[in-house]
Amino acid sequence: MKLSQSPLKNSFFKTLICLLFVYLLGHLSPFLPVSPHSVFSNLSFQSLAYAEDDEEEDEEDEEEEEDGEESSDGEETSEAEDGEEGEEDLSYLTDIGPAADHEFEEYSFMGFSNRKFTWFAAQLHILFASFILGCPMFVVIMEVMGARRTQGVRKAIILSNVFLAILIGVVIGITGEVIVGVHHGVLYGLWACALGALIVSTLNYFHLLMNIRVSALVGAIFGTILSMALTPVEHYETSGVILALVTGAVGGLISNGIMFAKSDFKFERLAHEITKVIGICYSFTALTGGLFLFIMLVAYEDFITYLIASFPTLFMVAYPTLFILETVVMYLYVYSWDPLNKSNKKGRHIVMGIVLNVLGLSLLLALDGPTTFMQTPPKPLDQILNISEWDRIANMAWMPLNYHRLVGNGTFGGYMVCIIGAYMYLWSDKKEEREYYDWVGYIGNLIGVAIMIPLPAMGYIFVREIYQYDATIGMYIMSDRESMFMLVQGLLVGTMFSVSNIYMWVSMKRIENAERFFPAMKFGFILIVCAATIWFTPRRFFATMLPEPSMNPDMVLPDNLAFLALMVSKNTAAFCLVTVTFINYIFYTIATKTGKVHYGKINPLGPYVLIFLGFADIWLMSWMGTIRELSRMNWHIYKVFKDVTPEKFAPSLAESGMQVTQIVWTFFILMTAIIWIGIKYPKTKKNETKPTAATPQVAE
């Protein structure tokens, strides 16, 4: 036992040293030579904000001088010349939308105004869409882990390994690019991990590379060589080569582990049950999407008409095609599960699941284009009518939002599996069923925590791009009207990290020989609480940058505690929160590998913690969507299409919180009913008829 634990301990300490090195590198960077690609020189959001504000003010001054000269020559007339100096000039909007002379008609339905009804439908649609996009990403992997390694399955595993390596490589690459400053880090991570996985998977198909360490080495070497050849850089940097080596090794490890993993029917059952829920949720996604579009056509006809006209190919060709293809493949995937299993064609079903994921991710990328166009339309704005549709899609915030939603949807899917496992555990009476659904909750939490760890980095990347585009938006989010919204966001994130660690603690108490990790975990809990507290502690509890008459001027941190609101403190707290969770995650994994897990004997607190985690994640997703939408202030499209409705103001924290809570409870109740209909009710009927067990696959 000691010999088997030593490599794990060595790996753990090496990982911890690497994390500390990266953190110290970030905080010692002011004393190191400045690199043009390093992000540490730009960690101060405020300095960046004021710098861009100055540049924009200079540009606006020049434009005003030019306008003054033109008007003096008699070439143009303005409202100011007519003596209406106090009115805002919206004349520049007349060429791109009817916002300047729009006659708004207010609608009301069951007490919901235009904005609230649209808000309700849009958030429900996004939540269902996030579920059907997030869960299939690891449902396919669960299906692979549960399938026998026949020849057809091994062929499909090559493709599934490459797909998984692309996702992991992109996450590692973008994190390295932004946090460490690796030039073209996304491309290095993508190519190295994907191609390393492809080479190793192909060799493993013929059983030529069974040693896991050799697989990591081969993946690192070939992944690095091929990624360097495919990444367009003038000269290679050491940081890029190191990133390629790391991601290539990760691709090799994944390929070896999955190709030679021992099949377990529990994974097959888990994937099949979740797929049943996905099939029902897909119908709700389509229904809520249609409701959202119908409401927009009624309540905001001028805006939705302009938005669709701005993306004709996307909305008229690409979106319908992708939606129809995804619908066909999704229903084929759901209803061909048993027939393909019985005909020993499991590999084809796995390939179908990968195609479903590719179509779903393509839809995500496509629809993020109009979403980010509304927030960061390409500059210069006076040329927005002359740019191509692709330039409108590939705006400054497009890829950062893609990264953020990719990781966020994966986390969301993991915690929804937690809810499924917890519900079925509480609904089950038999010992075998409780053991199985206890294991399902363990798998869901394992996935959710693993994907949540890089989520703060993805959020940082998105906000950084917003600041670089227009610091006014960033300051509005962080320091102005939405500062208290971000306070709630910090509270939710800190709570989710804390509760995830609590579940790992409760879960480890049913694992033999896990007590050796408890002293370190207890100390980690203290650090987590302190870090979470620092993360959501603001400098002042004002709703605006400057106190208004009704605000209490005493609601400000004392000067001796003001350092808690600085970015250095926030970054340190976030790093500590993620690092401690990662260390506990390693403890959790080692305990399950080296000790016997007594499933079905978890503390009764465990299932309720999982349900709370899922509910908190749903609430957080809706809240972050609210923050992002309200950050446009009184614009439908920032500085392009004015919002002239009576609801153009930012709602209060209480009003927004109540609206989000209503949406979340609606979704939560619907998901409870869907889980019952998709899993619990059919299983009850099966118990009455007592069907025979599924026929195992025969090796080809």
Secondary structure, DSSP 8 states (H G I E B T S, - for coil): -HHHHHHHHHHHHHHHHHHHHHHHHHHSGGGS---TT-SGGG--HHHHHHHHHHHHHHHHHHHHHHHHHHHHTTS---TTTTT-TTS---GGGTTT-GGGG-------BTTB-HHHHHHHHHHHHHHHHHHHHHHHHHHHHHHHHHS---HHHHHHHHHHHHHHHHHHHHHHHHHIIIII--TTHHHHHHHHHHHHHHHHHHHHHTTS---HHHHHHHHHHHHHHHHHHHS--SS--HHHHHHHHHHHHHHHHHHHHHHT----HHHHHHHHHHHHHHHHHHHHHHHHHHHHHHHHHHHSHHHHHHHHHHSHHIIIIIHHHHHHHHHHHHHHHHHTHHHHHHTT-HHHHHHHHHHHHHHHHHHHHHHHHHHHHHHS--SSGGGGGGS-HHHHHT-TTHHHHHHHHHHHHHHHHHHHHHHHHHHHHHH--SHHHHHHHHHHHHHHHHHHHHHHTTHHHHHHHHHHHHHHH-HHHHHHHHTSTTHHHHHHHHHHHHHHHHHHHHHHHHHHTTBTT-GGGHHHHHHHHHHHHHHHHHHT--SB--SSSS--TTS-TT-B--GGGGGGGSHHHHHHHHHHHHHHHHHHHHHHHHHHHHS-B-TT---THHHHHHHHHHHHHHHHHHHHHHHHHHTTTTEEETTTEE--STT-S---HHHHHHHHHHHHHHHHHHHHHHHIIIIIHHHHHHHHH-----------
